[in-house]
Amino acid sequence: MKAGFDLSSHQGTVNWRKIESGFAMIRAGWSWYLGGMNIDQRFVENAAGAQAAGIPWGSYLYAYDQTPEAAVISAGRLADLLDNYRLPYPVAYDFEDGQYLTMGRERNTAICRAFLSTLQKRGYYVMLYTYTNFAKGYLQMEELAEYDLWVADYTGKVGWPGEYGIWQYTAAGSLAGITGPVDLDRAYKDYPSIIQRAGLNGYGKRPGPEEELLALRAENAVLRGKLEAVREIVGDGTGAGASAAGKEADNVSRNLDFPPLSK
């Protein structure tokens, strides 16, 4: 178990040289209703401070997205920002805003899934942040079970019955180097080892054009298999009895080639 904390611009200027902590979760900003994000006024400063102090860190985005489509946009913007860093700890979607209390569990879940899956495809170890009662009453958590959970519960124990990786156990903590109250957390997984071994969060090659081309090649292979099956039925386009469909299948097949991967 590692003891850590999370913070945003609300904590003001942080004296990182005085902080003794196992990890930090730094707010990157907050999303917009229709997608996009504002960057926290102190994100760059806090990220640099954590790195200079040798404190492993992750990040989170406070959610305001109102549709899955908006969440996809916001996840992309966050990835664009974080692509400049290596993060030993996860990247979380902070889903707890009051507007979601009236949107319904299905819609809330769809928004979370859209964000988390998009960011995951960008090469990040993602997790959902919310509090126990919200997870129980306003999300279909079984639909999000593939994602790690950072749960807030200030009752002295975690009331969420499922699995979780980080517990935020108080919002009234104190740390040398921070003025005023700060959220305190406990991490129950060795995130730096997990993330670095998997090559995530900037520790490996980020998904790019070559990965997209590999996906296209995989689709190409499936299509070729289907076309071969068509040829067996309608002919190969060379015999006297071959059908027009067989010739068309052959033409389509020749157009399914892709350029070689760059070295």
C-alpha positions as CSV (number, residue, x, y, z in Angstrom):
1,M,0.0,0.0,0.0
2,K,1.2,3.5,-0.9
3,A,0.0,6.7,0.8
4,G,-0.7,9.6,-1.5
5,F,-2.8,12.7,-2.1
6,D,-4.6,14.5,-4.9
7,L,-4.7,18.2,-5.6
8,S,-5.8,20.9,-8.0
9,S,-5.4,24.7,-8.3
10,H,-7.7,24.9,-5.2
11,Q,-4.6,24.0,-3.1
12,G,-2.8,27.1,-4.4
13,T,1.0,27.2,-4.6
14,V,2.6,23.9,-3.4
15,N,6.0,23.7,-1.8
16,W,6.9,20.4,-3.4
17,R,10.3,20.2,-1.6
18,K,8.5,19.8,1.7
19,I,6.1,17.1,0.6
20,E,6.7,13.5,1.7
21,S,4.2,11.2,-0.1
22,G,4.2,8.0,-2.0
23,F,2.3,9.5,-5.0
24,A,0.2,12.4,-6.2
25,M,-2.9,12.6,-8.4
26,I,-2.8,16.0,-10.2
27,R,-5.9,17.6,-11.8
28,A,-5.3,18.2,-15.5
29,G,-8.5,20.3,-15.7
30,W,-12.2,19.9,-16.4
31,S,-14.2,18.9,-19.4
32,W,-16.9,20.9,-21.2
33,Y,-20.6,20.0,-21.6
34,L,-20.1,19.3,-25.4
35,G,-16.5,18.1,-25.3
36,G,-13.1,19.7,-24.9
37,M,-11.4,20.8,-21.7
38,N,-10.0,23.6,-19.7
39,I,-6.5,23.0,-18.3
40,D,-6.1,23.5,-14.6
41,Q,-4.3,26.8,-13.9
42,R,-1.6,25.0,-11.9
43,F,-1.4,21.7,-13.8
44,V,1.9,22.4,-15.5
45,E,3.4,23.8,-12.3
46,N,2.3,20.9,-10.2
47,A,3.4,18.3,-12.8
48,A,6.9,19.9,-12.9
49,G,7.0,20.1,-9.1
50,A,6.1,16.5,-8.6
51,Q,8.7,15.4,-11.1
52,A,11.4,17.6,-9.6
53,A,10.6,16.2,-6.1
54,G,10.7,12.6,-7.3
55,I,7.1,12.0,-6.4
56,P,5.4,9.5,-8.8
57,W,2.2,11.1,-10.2
58,G,-0.9,10.5,-12.2
59,S,-3.7,12.8,-13.3
60,Y,-7.4,13.2,-13.5
61,L,-10.0,15.2,-15.4
62,Y,-13.2,16.5,-13.7
63,A,-16.2,15.5,-15.9
64,Y,-18.9,17.8,-17.2
65,D,-19.5,15.9,-20.5
66,Q,-23.2,15.5,-21.3
67,T,-23.0,12.9,-24.0
68,P,-20.7,10.0,-25.0
69,E,-19.7,12.0,-28.1
70,A,-18.6,14.9,-25.9
71,A,-16.6,12.4,-23.7
72,V,-14.7,11.1,-26.7
73,I,-13.6,14.7,-27.6
74,S,-12.6,15.4,-24.0
75,A,-10.6,12.2,-23.8
76,G,-8.7,13.2,-26.9
77,R,-7.9,16.6,-25.6
78,L,-6.6,15.2,-22.3
79,A,-4.4,12.7,-24.2
80,D,-3.0,15.5,-26.3
81,L,-2.0,17.3,-23.1
82,L,-0.6,14.2,-21.3
83,D,1.4,13.0,-24.3
84,N,4.1,15.4,-23.2
85,Y,4.7,13.4,-20.0
86,R,5.4,10.0,-18.5
87,L,3.0,9.2,-15.7
88,P,3.8,6.4,-13.3
89,Y,0.2,6.5,-11.9
90,P,-3.2,6.2,-13.7
91,V,-5.2,8.8,-15.5
92,A,-8.7,9.0,-14.0
93,Y,-12.1,10.3,-15.1
94,D,-13.6,12.2,-12.1
95,F,-17.3,11.4,-12.5
96,E,-19.4,12.9,-9.7
97,D,-20.9,16.2,-10.8
98,G,-24.4,17.0,-9.6
99,Q,-25.8,17.1,-13.1
100,Y,-25.4,13.3,-13.4
101,L,-27.8,12.7,-10.6
102,T,-30.7,13.2,-13.0
103,M,-29.2,11.8,-16.3
104,G,-29.9,8.2,-15.5
105,R,-27.6,5.3,-15.0
106,E,-27.5,4.1,-18.6
107,R,-26.5,7.5,-20.0
108,N,-24.0,8.1,-17.2
109,T,-22.4,4.7,-17.9
110,A,-22.2,5.4,-21.7
111,I,-20.4,8.7,-21.0
112,C,-17.9,7.0,-18.8
113,R,-17.3,4.1,-21.1
114,A,-16.8,6.5,-24.1
115,F,-14.2,8.5,-22.2
116,L,-12.3,5.6,-20.7
117,S,-12.2,3.5,-23.8
118,T,-11.0,6.4,-25.9
119,L,-8.2,7.3,-23.5
120,Q,-7.2,3.7,-23.2
121,K,-6.8,3.4,-26.9
122,R,-4.4,6.4,-26.8
123,G,-2.1,4.2,-24.6
124,Y,-3.1,5.2,-21.1
125,Y,-3.9,3.2,-17.9
126,V,-7.3,4.6,-17.2
127,M,-9.5,4.5,-14.1
128,L,-12.8,5.8,-13.0
129,Y,-13.1,8.1,-9.9
130,T,-16.4,8.4,-8.1
131,Y,-17.8,8.0,-4.6
132,T,-19.4,4.9,-3.1
133,N,-23.1,6.1,-3.2
134,F,-22.7,7.4,-6.7
135,A,-21.3,4.1,-7.9
136,K,-24.1,2.2,-6.3
137,G,-27.0,4.4,-7.4
138,Y,-26.1,6.3,-10.6
139,L,-23.8,4.0,-12.7
140,Q,-24.1,0.5,-14.1
141,M,-20.8,-0.6,-12.6
142,E,-21.0,-4.1,-14.1
143,E,-20.7,-2.4,-17.5
144,L,-17.5,-0.7,-16.4
145,A,-15.9,-3.6,-14.6
146,E,-13.0,-3.8,-17.0
147,Y,-11.7,-0.4,-15.7
148,D,-9.9,0.2,-12.5
149,L,-11.7,2.2,-9.8
150,W,-10.6,5.1,-7.5
151,V,-13.3,5.3,-4.9
152,A,-14.0,8.1,-2.4
153,D,-15.5,7.1,0.9
154,Y,-15.0,9.2,4.1
155,T,-16.8,6.8,6.5
156,G,-13.7,5.1,7.7
157,K,-14.1,2.1,5.4
158,V,-14.9,1.5,1.8
159,G,-18.6,0.8,1.3
160,W,-18.2,-0.2,-2.3
161,P,-18.4,-4.0,-2.5
162,G,-16.5,-4.5,-5.7
163,E,-12.8,-4.2,-6.6
164,Y,-10.9,-0.9,-6.4
165,G,-7.3,0.2,-6.7
166,I,-7.2,3.6,-4.9
167,W,-9.2,4.7,-1.9
168,Q,-9.7,8.4,-1.2
169,Y,-10.4,8.3,2.5
170,T,-10.6,12.0,3.5
171,A,-10.9,15.4,2.1
172,A,-9.6,17.0,5.3
173,G,-6.0,15.8,5.3
174,S,-2.9,17.9,5.9
175,L,0.5,17.7,4.4
176,A,3.7,19.8,4.9
177,G,4.1,22.0,1.8
178,I,0.3,22.5,1.2
179,T,-1.7,25.2,2.9
180,G,-5.2,24.1,4.0
181,P,-7.0,20.7,3.7
182,V,-6.1,18.2,1.0
183,D,-7.5,14.9,-0.2
184,L,-5.6,11.8,1.0
185,D,-5.5,8.5,-0.7
186,R,-4.2,4.9,-0.4
187,A,-3.1,2.9,-3.5
188,Y,-3.3,-0.9,-3.3
189,K,-1.6,-1.7,-6.5
190,D,2.0,-1.3,-7.6
191,Y,1.0,1.1,-10.4
192,P,4.5,2.2,-11.5
193,S,5.4,-1.4,-12.2
194,I,2.1,-2.3,-13.9
195,I,2.2,0.8,-16.1
196,Q,5.8,0.6,-17.1
197,R,5.7,-3.1,-17.8
198,A,2.7,-2.6,-20.1
199,G,4.4,0.4,-21.8
200,L,1.5,2.8,-21.0
201,N,1.4,6.4,-20.0
202,G,4.3,7.4,-22.1
203,Y,6.6,4.4,-21.2
204,G,6.2,2.7,-24.5
205,K,5.4,3.5,-28.1
206,R,2.2,5.5,-28.3
207,P,-0.4,4.4,-30.8
208,G,0.1,6.1,-34.1
209,P,-0.1,5.6,-37.9
210,E,1.6,2.2,-37.9
211,E,-0.8,0.8,-35.4
212,E,-3.7,2.1,-37.4
213,L,-2.3,0.5,-40.5
214,L,-1.9,-2.8,-38.7
215,A,-5.6,-2.6,-37.7
216,L,-6.5,-2.0,-41.4
217,R,-4.4,-5.0,-42.4
218,A,-6.3,-7.2,-40.0
219,E,-9.6,-6.0,-41.5
220,N,-8.1,-6.6,-44.9
221,A,-7.4,-10.2,-44.0
222,V,-10.9,-10.8,-42.8
223,L,-12.3,-9.3,-46.1
224,R,-10.0,-11.5,-48.2
225,G,-11.3,-14.5,-46.4
226,K,-14.8,-13.6,-47.2
227,L,-14.0,-12.9,-50.8
228,E,-12.3,-16.3,-51.2
229,A,-15.5,-17.9,-49.9
230,V,-17.5,-15.9,-52.5
231,R,-15.2,-17.2,-55.3
232,E,-15.7,-20.8,-54.3
233,I,-19.5,-20.2,-54.8
234,V,-19.6,-18.0,-57.9
235,G,-16.3,-18.8,-59.7
236,D,-12.8,-17.2,-59.9
237,G,-13.5,-14.9,-62.9
238,T,-11.4,-16.9,-65.4
239,G,-13.6,-19.8,-66.5
240,A,-16.3,-19.7,-69.1
241,G,-19.1,-20.1,-66.6
242,A,-17.8,-17.5,-64.1
243,S,-20.3,-15.0,-62.9
244,A,-20.0,-11.2,-62.9
245,A,-20.0,-11.5,-59.1
246,G,-16.9,-13.6,-59.2
247,K,-15.1,-11.0,-61.4
248,E,-16.2,-8.2,-59.1
249,A,-14.9,-10.1,-56.1
250,D,-11.5,-10.4,-57.8
251,N,-11.4,-6.7,-58.6
252,V,-12.3,-5.8,-55.0
253,S,-9.6,-8.1,-53.7
254,R,-6.9,-6.4,-55.8
255,N,-7.9,-3.1,-54.3
256,L,-7.5,-4.2,-50.7
257,D,-3.7,-3.9,-50.7
258,F,-1.9,-1.4,-48.3
259,P,1.5,0.1,-48.5
260,P,4.3,-1.6,-46.4
261,L,5.0,-0.4,-42.9
262,S,7.7,2.2,-42.6
263,K,11.0,1.0,-41.1
